[in-house]
Amino acid sequence: MELGVRDEDGKKELMTNEEMQKAMEFIFETDARTAITLDRLSKKVNGVPVAQDRSEKRWKRTEGRLRALPSRTKIQERRIAAQRRRSVPLRKTAADRRLKALAELVERQISEGRNGKP
């Protein structure tokens, strides 16, 4: 079997040994690069399930936190409401005392006939 290339007119020309050697080197180099590329891609593809598993675990944790958020919010709201109920009577009591003292002062001023005069 004769190896050759076709020229512009379509005629077959035989390759020299040197041309044949260069063609074979090109084929070997291309094959080696292709093998390296395939190996790299294979490693990446093999790593996908591991990365996907990690991502799924992270998502499950995030999803669990998001699902727990409404109940945690309700608990926090109840705590805040309870704190308000405990603190409102204290504020009312202090305000009531101050208001009562002011009313007594005004009544005394009026009853003593000073009507705001010292």
DRENDO-1510 file (C-alpha; in Angstrom, 1 decimal, always signed):
<recs>
REC; n; res; u; v; w
REC; 1; MET; +0.0; +0.0; +0.0 .
REC; 2; GLU; +1.4; +3.3; -1.0 .
REC; 3; LEU; +0.9; +6.3; +1.2 .
REC; 4; GLY; +0.8; +9.7; -0.3 .
REC; 5; VAL; -1.0; +13.0; -0.5 .
REC; 6; ARG; -3.0; +14.5; -3.4 .
REC; 7; ASP; -1.8; +17.7; -5.0 .
REC; 8; GLU; -3.9; +20.5; -6.3 .
REC; 9; ASP; -4.8; +18.6; -9.5 .
REC; 10; GLY; -5.9; +15.6; -7.5 .
REC; 11; LYS; -2.9; +13.5; -8.5 .
REC; 12; LYS; -1.4; +11.3; -5.8 .
REC; 13; GLU; +2.1; +12.1; -4.8 .
REC; 14; LEU; +4.2; +9.7; -2.7 .
REC; 15; MET; +5.4; +10.8; +0.7 .
REC; 16; THR; +9.1; +10.8; +1.4 .
REC; 17; ASN; +10.4; +9.0; +4.5 .
REC; 18; GLU; +10.9; +12.4; +6.2 .
REC; 19; GLU; +7.4; +13.5; +5.4 .
REC; 20; MET; +6.1; +10.2; +6.7 .
REC; 21; GLN; +8.1; +10.6; +9.9 .
REC; 22; LYS; +6.7; +14.1; +10.4 .
REC; 23; ALA; +3.2; +13.0; +9.8 .
REC; 24; MET; +3.6; +10.1; +12.3 .
REC; 25; GLU; +5.1; +12.4; +14.9 .
REC; 26; PHE; +2.2; +14.8; +14.5 .
REC; 27; ILE; -0.3; +11.9; +14.9 .
REC; 28; PHE; +1.5; +10.7; +18.1 .
REC; 29; GLU; +1.7; +14.2; +19.6 .
REC; 30; THR; -1.9; +14.8; +18.9 .
REC; 31; ASP; -2.9; +11.4; +20.3 .
REC; 32; ALA; -0.8; +12.2; +23.5 .
REC; 33; ARG; -2.5; +15.6; +23.9 .
REC; 34; THR; -5.9; +14.0; +23.4 .
REC; 35; ALA; -5.1; +11.4; +26.0 .
REC; 36; ILE; -4.0; +14.0; +28.5 .
REC; 37; THR; -7.1; +16.1; +27.9 .
REC; 38; LEU; -9.3; +13.0; +28.3 .
REC; 39; ASP; -7.6; +12.1; +31.5 .
REC; 40; ARG; -8.2; +15.6; +32.9 .
REC; 41; LEU; -11.8; +15.6; +31.8 .
REC; 42; SER; -12.2; +12.1; +33.4 .
REC; 43; LYS; -10.9; +13.4; +36.7 .
REC; 44; LYS; -13.3; +16.4; +36.6 .
REC; 45; VAL; -16.2; +14.2; +35.7 .
REC; 46; ASN; -15.3; +11.8; +38.5 .
REC; 47; GLY; -15.2; +14.7; +40.9 .
REC; 48; VAL; -18.7; +15.9; +40.0 .
REC; 49; PRO; -20.5; +13.4; +42.3 .
REC; 50; VAL; -18.4; +14.4; +45.3 .
REC; 51; ALA; -19.0; +18.1; +44.7 .
REC; 52; GLN; -22.7; +17.5; +44.0 .
REC; 53; ASP; -23.0; +15.5; +47.3 .
REC; 54; ARG; -21.4; +18.4; +49.2 .
REC; 55; SER; -23.7; +20.9; +47.6 .
REC; 56; GLU; -26.8; +18.7; +48.4 .
REC; 57; LYS; -25.7; +18.4; +52.0 .
REC; 58; ARG; -25.2; +22.2; +52.2 .
REC; 59; TRP; -28.6; +22.7; +50.7 .
REC; 60; LYS; -30.3; +20.3; +53.1 .
REC; 61; ARG; -28.8; +22.3; +56.0 .
REC; 62; THR; -29.9; +25.6; +54.6 .
REC; 63; GLU; -33.3; +24.2; +53.8 .
REC; 64; GLY; -33.6; +22.9; +57.4 .
REC; 65; ARG; -32.6; +26.3; +58.8 .
REC; 66; LEU; -35.1; +28.1; +56.5 .
REC; 67; ARG; -37.9; +25.7; +57.5 .
REC; 68; ALA; -37.1; +26.3; +61.2 .
REC; 69; LEU; -37.1; +30.1; +60.8 .
REC; 70; PRO; -40.9; +30.6; +61.1 .
REC; 71; SER; -41.1; +28.6; +64.4 .
REC; 72; ARG; -38.0; +30.4; +65.7 .
REC; 73; THR; -39.5; +33.7; +64.8 .
REC; 74; LYS; -42.8; +32.9; +66.6 .
REC; 75; ILE; -40.8; +31.9; +69.7 .
REC; 76; GLN; -38.9; +35.1; +69.6 .
REC; 77; GLU; -42.1; +37.1; +69.1 .
REC; 78; ARG; -43.6; +35.4; +72.1 .
REC; 79; ARG; -40.5; +36.3; +74.2 .
REC; 80; ILE; -40.7; +39.9; +73.1 .
REC; 81; ALA; -44.5; +40.1; +73.9 .
REC; 82; ALA; -43.9; +38.6; +77.3 .
REC; 83; GLN; -41.1; +41.1; +78.0 .
REC; 84; ARG; -43.4; +43.9; +77.0 .
REC; 85; ARG; -46.2; +42.6; +79.2 .
REC; 86; ARG; -43.7; +42.6; +82.1 .
REC; 87; SER; -42.3; +46.0; +81.4 .
REC; 88; VAL; -45.5; +47.9; +80.6 .
REC; 89; PRO; -47.0; +47.7; +84.1 .
REC; 90; LEU; -43.7; +49.1; +85.5 .
REC; 91; ARG; -43.8; +52.0; +83.0 .
REC; 92; LYS; -47.5; +52.7; +83.7 .
REC; 93; THR; -46.9; +52.6; +87.4 .
REC; 94; ALA; -44.0; +55.0; +87.3 .
REC; 95; ALA; -45.9; +57.3; +84.9 .
REC; 96; ASP; -49.0; +57.0; +87.1 .
REC; 97; ARG; -47.0; +58.0; +90.2 .
REC; 98; ARG; -45.5; +61.1; +88.4 .
REC; 99; LEU; -48.9; +62.1; +87.1 .
REC; 100; LYS; -50.5; +61.7; +90.5 .
REC; 101; ALA; -47.8; +63.8; +92.1 .
REC; 102; LEU; -48.3; +66.5; +89.5 .
REC; 103; ALA; -52.0; +66.5; +90.0 .
REC; 104; GLU; -51.6; +66.8; +93.8 .
REC; 105; LEU; -49.2; +69.7; +93.3 .
REC; 106; VAL; -51.6; +71.5; +91.1 .
REC; 107; GLU; -54.5; +70.8; +93.5 .
REC; 108; ARG; -52.5; +72.2; +96.4 .
REC; 109; GLN; -51.5; +75.3; +94.4 .
REC; 110; ILE; -55.2; +75.9; +93.6 .
REC; 111; SER; -56.5; +75.1; +97.1 .
REC; 112; GLU; -54.0; +77.4; +98.7 .
REC; 113; GLY; -55.2; +80.1; +96.4 .
REC; 114; ARG; -52.0; +80.7; +94.7 .
REC; 115; ASN; -53.3; +79.6; +91.3 .
REC; 116; GLY; -49.8; +79.1; +89.9 .
REC; 117; LYS; -48.2; +82.0; +91.8 .
REC; 118; PRO; -45.3; +81.2; +94.0 .
</recs>
